[in-house]
């Protein structure tokens, strides 16, 4: 069963003005849920989709730090 992360969790949807390019990112879990320090607690598992003319990519379990996600979103 494939999970539709974009229905289940908050996400960002960024599109070009002409509608031909798309970047979506969704944080769906903590990377280290049992971490015992502030530095490891802020890492998240992400699902991302990138569509540009001639290229499509779907990436799952991309681990990003929370402040990095906030910067890009």
Secondary structure as UniProt FT lines:
FT   HELIX           5..8
FT   STRAND          11..15
FT   TURN            17..18
FT   STRAND          22..30
FT   TURN            31..34
FT   HELIX           38..41
FT   STRAND          43..52
FT   TURN            53..54
FT   STRAND          55..65
FT   HELIX           66..72
//
